[in-house]
Amino acid sequence: MRRHSLSRRLISSVLLVELIFAVAIIALAAAYERHAHLRSFDIMLQGRADSLLGAVQDAEDPADNVMLDRTGLQLPAQDVYEVRDSSGRLLGRSANWQGPDMHNLAAGDGPIYNARINGHHYRVLALHGLRVVDPGDKGGGTPRRILVVYGAPTAQVWHQVRNAIIFFSLSNLVLLIVTGVLMAWLLHRGLAPMRQLAAEAENISIHRWSFQAPESAAETRELAPLASALTGAMQRLEASFSQQRRFVSDAAHELKTAVAVVKSSLQLLAMRQRTTEEYAAGVEVSLADCERMEDIVARMLTLARAEHSSGAERLSGIFDLAVSAVATTQQFQSMAEVRFVKLTVTASEPAFVSLSSEECALLCSNLLLNALQHSPPQTQVKMQLQTETNRAELRVEDQGDGIDAALLPHVFERFSRGDPSRSRNTGGTGLGLAICKAIVEKASGTIALKSEPGVGTTAVVRLPVATRPPAGGSQRFDLQTTPSA
Amino acid sequence: MRVLVVEDEVRLADNLAAALREGPGFAVDCAEDGEVGEQLASQGCYDLIVLDLMLPKVDGLTVLRHLRGRDNATPVLILTAKDGTASTIELLNAGADDYLSKPFDLGELIARAKALIRRGKGASHPVLAVADIEVNTLEQTVRRAGRLIDLSPTEYRILEYMVHRPRVIVSKRELLEHLYDYNWEHHSNVIEAHISNLRKKLMADTDQQAVETLRGRGYRLVADPESA
């Protein structure tokens, strides 16, 4: 891709426009100059022809002829003229005109015409004048018609017009150059905030996310949106990146600890000779440790899948949450019994949500497991599913000791534990609620925890009901399942 | 020797405790969170603290800073799952004596634990000698005047503790504190019985008394046998 420079484009367009105007101005000026100079040239011709006419004198001969008296006449040497009387008799002509009757040069009807004389451009005036011979006689003298043809070279006019064109061209050229340089300098100055912004953006790296738009950019009206967009984008990126990094570091800690448990169990076993029974017990313990590690890995993968599913997968399944709710509750009955917790489920109507059956099961089981883990004996855990026209609400309520208000905002963070010392012992990995959140958000729903310390915790999941139930349909659960604890 | 293990992963803490008891024969107490860990550590009866970093309530680094802030000089071995020199530097600057990255080798942990205890008591060599008594803390053997003496584990532990503190009167209470963990029912006459056995075994061939009893005050390892 070819790069193009905004400043260069701007400067060249401005210069182009200026150039077009300059050419027009020069053309207009040239036309005007030509017109004005020709006018004054014609007046000059007229004057000189008049003075020639004035030089026609009575010849004082019997025929009352006229003659051209050239004494005192000062006419430019290159001018040509010819004076004739009405009979066509030549009264006088300039020395440099040897040609035929000069009046024959006339091309048109007008008194002034252009002609080429002696290889030069001339402007010629044909002046018909009247000269009265002996005006003192009776009858007012004898009028004599005189024709003066006078031509002067136009080279001077064209020279002046050319000078005017050169002057205008030069001044316009200077103007163009000044404009170009000035614009380049101003643009360079004006774009400085942009370069500062770019320089600041250049500093962003994987290790340095902080981006503070330079003040010059933030104060520039055109750059302010870009600067604030960049700042915002960087902040979001940094937040998401640091969250990822925290997840990786937390995951590494969890895994390393789990590996440390397995390794130390086996090393402890190998520390000295032991009896067969001791070995058997040790292997059993190690296997349990391995299973815990497996569980952590599986949960991390589940979370990663739930969080990074693509758009196509998002629309993959529609499943009845009621089926999952009831099935999961049945699965957890035995665990609840061991802990002396009463577990009930209410899911009377189907609730089709945009989740696969595995995701529905995962959501229900994580919520139930969480509730059961925090339930002291002789309490109750209730799972309720209510369906409205376009929304399903799943509530899981326990009567445990609740979550500290300060910890409540962090419960959906990965590897968070309400009370770490306890949930470690109850087998929590701190990923359950994060998985729930990822699943719920995938189906465009919301999840929230309400907790009152000492009274209990309620998880509320709200999901939009999918419009299209799957072809096969699903069983209806009209009965209220309340298995005995 | 008595060790405190502060680790929230119960299974790992169990394994550590078992290894430290079985290997070098230390008395081991466990704490599951930083708060309890700090409380126990502050009592000053431990010869080594094994401290995890990521702990509930109070994290390991804070516990360590609090301890060092209160002039508690007990050697501290940090267990960490974090990598990177930055955190290592921070740990050592905060007063940690050594650290191990998870997952670690139990053998290495025990070796480092022994070395830390030894150095914490001012000895650099694993073989300690007071007068003609020589205690090899690696092999856990005792020789007097070059001859191997067979001691029970408890007797060995008492002698090892006293060898670290020659010429100092060691009270029964101190011995109880440093040789038994919290699960042990404290009976001071147990110590008396072990001391008496130890004295007999050390006396086996010579007439030189090795362990001196100072009534009402405690016991002392005689540094110079001639003066006994």
Interface residues (C-beta under 8 A of the other chain):
Chain A: S249 A252 H253 K256 T257 V259 A260 V261 V262 K263 S264 S265 Q267 L268 M271 R272 D289 R292 R417 D419 P420 S421 R424 N425
Chain B: D8 E9 V10 R11 L12 N15 L16 A18 A19 E22 G23 E32 D33 M54 P56 K57 L79 A81 K82 S101 K102 P103 F104 D105 L106 G107
